Amino acid sequence: MDQGYNAIILGAGAAGLMCAIEAGKRGRQVLVLERADRIGKKILISGGGRCNFTNLHASADNFISRNPHFAKSVLARYGPDTFLRLVEKHRIPYHEKKLGQLFCDGSAAEIIAMLEEECRAARVEIRLNTKIAEIHKDGQFTLRAEGATFTAPQLVVATGGLSIPKIGATSFGYNVARQFGLKVQPTRAALVPFVFSESDRKRWCDLAGVSTEVIASTNGGRERFRERMLFTHRGLSGPAILQISSYWNGNDPISIDLAPEIDLKALLRKRGTQDQLSWKSLLREILPRRLSDRWLEAYPPASNSSRAFAAAERQLHTWEVRPEGTEGYQKAEVTAGGIDTDELHARTMEARKVPGLFFIGEVVDVTGQLGGFNFQWAWASGFCAGQAI
């Protein structure tokens, strides 16, 4: 039986490693247990392999939770500038892509190497290929794995969500929460591509690879994102779609503006002509040609009247898509839902009902938008727990 640990952290991802580093820097004896054969698997594949490691503009408004205020105090304690100083300390070249999104110039592996070095400096012990079979609490937490037992007075669950099961995602963290009587909000795939209905697949999916800037919205326009949209072999993807997917309730239509802030009627008037040929020429200037030609096949103006072109323009600005569903956890970047934030202290991430038990990162019901926000939540929630254990 292993003795002498102040805390055990389950999961060597972004949140777990940050928690371990902060606790280790404070002199705590920390053991990190990871079921996979290497640390930071999700970090490694993020951002197309370059890791969108934070967002300069991160605030509670960029997160979804049943309690939208919970993230405020966590993010206030550890902001993007603090993580950025750590990146700069390790001389990792980075750049802002757009909208405050920061990426490594090189590889996400540089972020993992940075976290490994910080763990070594903080004397953090990491064990890989360790799958926990049982957890009990009798004064201390006792964890049993194959051929090993671990004990500590404090346990941090940083096991992530259900997204991308091929790299090891499981429901383990939610099961631990339920075991100790904590509420778990229903989970769903978020930041995930949409799948068309069969009829829409026949109409649109041979446009796979075509991309255009749109405004995607739902909930009566309350949630809206202006980004690029991509046709796929099964439906729609791209940043605008991934963003709006996190807010989709599974039933309501998605509204897509294919010509954001473009007044097509005014452009037609400038040309001095209002007929089908002018409309076709105009659409080809605004949209990718393959999409514009398909759009005209699907939604041609009813006549050459002003009313018909006005209706055709409205259709272009308010294309209503009713997804059959999403690509699910296999293609989702994150999991929405999770450990109910009412169960946790916002300053420390400790469970109110179970002293010494902490939950951090994606396993908690705090889900960021696309663009580095989920990493910032991982760093911040890990920091808060690391300061408390």
N, C-alpha and C positions, 0 to 999 in steps of 0.2 A: 504494500500500500504506500502511495506517495504521500509524504507529509511536508508540512512547512509552507504551503502556499497560502498567501492572503486571499487570492482570488483565482478562479478558473474562468476562462473566456471560451465560449463555444463558437468557433467560426473565425477563420483567418482571412476575412475579407476587409473591406475598407473600414467599416465601423469597429470590428473586433481588434484590428491591428492598431488603430488610433487609440482605442481604450487601453490596450496593453502598454503602448508607449507612454501615455500620460501617467498611468498608474506606476509603471516601472521607474519613471523619472522621479516619482515621489517616494521611491525606496520600497515599494511593494513587491513581494515575490509573486510573480504572475506566471501562470501556465495557460497557453493557448492550445486548444485541441481542435484540429481540423480533420474532417473526414476524408477530404480529397488528398491527392498525392503531391500537391503544391499549394502555396498560398496565393491569394488574389486572382483566382481564375477569371472572375468577372471583370476585374480591373484590366486584365490583359487583353480582353476582347472588346473593351469599351471604346467608343469613339472611333470605330474603324481601326482599332489597334493603336490609336494615339492618345486615348484617355482624355475625355472632356472632364478634367478633374475638379473644376468648380465653375461658378458663374459670378462675375463681379457684382451683379445686381440682385443676388439672392436675398429674398425676404419672405415672410410668411405668406404673402400673396401668391407666391409661386408653388404652393403646396396644397394638396387635397387631403382633408381629414374630416372625420365626423366633428371634431373640435378644431376649427380653423385657427384658434388662438394658441394652441399648445406649442407649436413650433417657434413662437416668437422668442420666448426666453432662451430656448436652446440655441437658436441662431444668433441671438444677441451675445451669448457667451463665447462663441467661436465663429467668427465671420470669415468670408472668403480671403480677406487681406491677411489673416493669421496663417491660413494654409499656404497662401502664396509666398509668405516669408520663408516657410519651410522648404518649398520648392526652390526658391532662390538660394537658400542656404546650401542646398545640394547642387547648385549650378545646373539645374535642368532647364534647357532652353524651351521656351513656350511662346505661344502667340494667341492673340484674340481673334477668333474666326469671325464672329459677328454677335451682336446682342449680348456682349459680356461673356461669351463662351470661351473658356481658356483650354487650350490643347497643348500637349507636348509637341515640340517640333519634330522629335524623333519617334520614340516608341513608348507605349504604356509600360513596358518593362522597366523604364527608368523610375516610374512612380513606385513600382514594386521593390526595386533595389533600394530606393530611398527609405521605404517603410522597413525593409529588412535591416538596413544599417541602423535606423533609429531603435529598432527592437534590440539589436545587439548591444547598443550603447546603454539601453535601459535594463539590460540583463533579463530580458523576457525569454522564457523558454517556450518553444513551439514544437508540438508533436503532430506529425502528419499521419494520414491513414489510420485515424483513430475514430471509430464509430461508437457512439455512446448507446448502450442498450437500455440502461436504467438510471434514473435519478431519484434519490431519496433525500429528505431533509429531517434530520434528528439532531438539532443543535447546529451541526454543520451540514453542508451539502455533500452527499456521497454519489459519485458517478462511476458506473461500471461499464467497462468496455471489454472486448475479448482479451483475456489475459492480463487485465490491469484494472485497478481501482484507484480513484483519485478523490481527495477530500479537500474542502476549503470552506471557510465561513461565508464566502461570497461567490455568487455565480452570475456571470453575464452571458445572456443569450444574444448572439450576433450571427444567427444562422441564415439570415436572408429570407427571401420569399420563395414563391413557386416558379418564378420566371426562369426560363432556359434550363429545363431539367437535364439536358444532355451534359451540362457541366456540374451536375450534382445537386440542384435545387430540390428540397424536400419540404414537407410540412412539419418538420421536427420542432421548430420554434413555437408554432401554434399549439402543438401537442403538449409541450412543456407548460405553456401558459394555462391551458385547460386543466392539466394535471394539478396545478396549484390554485385552481378556482378563479382564474382571471378571464374576463370577457374578451372575446375575439370578434372583431367586426368581419362580416363576410368579405372574402377575398375575390378579386377578379383580375384578369390580365389588363395591364395598362401600358400606354405607349406601345401600341400594337397595331399592325395593319388590319384593315377591314377586308372581309370576304363578301363578294357580290352574291346576289341571288343567281340562280341558273340562267334566267332570262337576261339579266344584266351582264353576266359573264359572256354570253354569246354575242352581245352587242358591243362590249367595250374591251374585253381582255386580249384581243389581238393587238391592242395598242400598248401592250406591255413594253416598258422602257421609256414611254413618252412622259415627259415631266413639264409642269407649268406652274407658275405662281398663282395661288388662289387665296381666298379667305374661307376657311371652314368654320362652321358654327353649329351650335346645338342649344337646346334648352331655350328656344325662342330668341336666340341671338345673344343670350347672356354670356355664353362662353364662345370666344371667337379667336382664331389664330390666322395671321397672314404669313404664310410660308409656302414652300413648294409642295406640290402633290405629284405622286408618281403612280402611273397605271402599272399593275402587276398581272401575272398570269391568272390570279385568283380574285383580284379586287383592286384596292387602293392602298397606297403607302405614302412615304415621304413625310417630312417634318410636320406639315399642317395636319395630316391625317393621324399621325402618332399622337400629336398634342390633343386633338379633339377626342380621340378614342378614350382617354382617361376620364372624360366627362360624360361619355355616352351611356345612357341607361339601358341599352339593349333593345329598346323598342322604338323610340322616336327617330324621325328621319334626321339625316345630316344635311345641312344646307351648304352648298358650295358656290361661291362667287368666282366664276372663271375669268372675269375681267375686272379685277378690283380697281375701283375709282376711275374707270374709263366710261365716258359718256359716248356711247356708240351713235346715238341719234345726232348728237352735235357733230361728230366726225362725218356722218353721212351728209348732213346739211352743207358742211364745208366743201364737199366734193361736188355738190350741185346735182347729184343724181340719187335716186332712191328706187333701186330695183334689185332683183335677186343677184345679179352679177356684181353690183357694188357691195352688196352685203357679204357675198362670198369672198371678195377681195379684201374687205375689211377684216373679216374673221381670220383670214390667213395671215394678216399682219399681227393680230393680237395673240393668236394661239399657234402652237405647233401645227404644221400643215396637216399631218395625219389626223390630229384631233379636230381641227376645224372642218375638214371634209366629212369626217364621221358625224360631227355635230349637226352639220347641215342635212345629212341623210336622216338623222333622228328627229331634228327639230327645225324644219324649213319654215320660213315665214309663210303665213297663210295666203298672203297676197302682197301687192306692192303698195298697199295703203299705209299711211302713217300709223294707224292703230295696229296693223299687223307687225310692223317693225318694232313698235313700242313693246308689244307682247313678246316678240322674239328676244328683245334685249332683256326684259324681265326674266325670261327663262334662263338666259345666260348668266345673270347675276344671282339667280336663286335655284340652281339645279338641286333638286331634292333626291337624295340617295338614301335608300333603305337597306342597309347592310343585312346580309343573312346572319352575320356574326363577325367574329374576329379570328385571327390566326391562332389565338389562344396562348397559353404560357410558353409554348415552344418558340414563338417569335416575339413574345412580349419583352420589353426592356426591363420592366419592373412589375411588382405586384401591388395593386391598390388594396386597401383594407389591412387587417392585421390586428395586433394587440391593441385593445381599446385604450386610448390615451387617458381616459378617466381612471384607469388602473395604475397610472404611473405618476411619479413626482416629476414635474417638468424640469426642475433644476438638476436632478440627479439621474433620472430615468429608472429609479428604483421602484419596484412594485409596492404599492401602499399596503397591501394585505400580507406581503411576504418579505419581511426585512432581509436584506442581503441578496435579493433576486432582482436582476436588472435586465431590461430589454432595450436594444439599440439597433439602429439601421433600418433596413427594409422590412424587418419582421413587425415593426410598429406601424400603426395606422396613420402614417404620414408619408405621402407620395408626392414627389416633385414632378414638375413639368420637365420637358425635354430641354437639355442645354446645360448640364453640369449641376443641376439642383439636387439630384439624388445623391451625388457624391458629397456635396456640401452638407446634406443632412447626415450622411454617414460620419463624416469627420466631426461635425458638431455634436451629434448625440454620443459618439464614442468618447469625445473629449469630456463631456459632462459626466458620463459614468466613470471615466478614468480618474476624474478629480474627486470622486466620491468613494471609490473602493479602497 
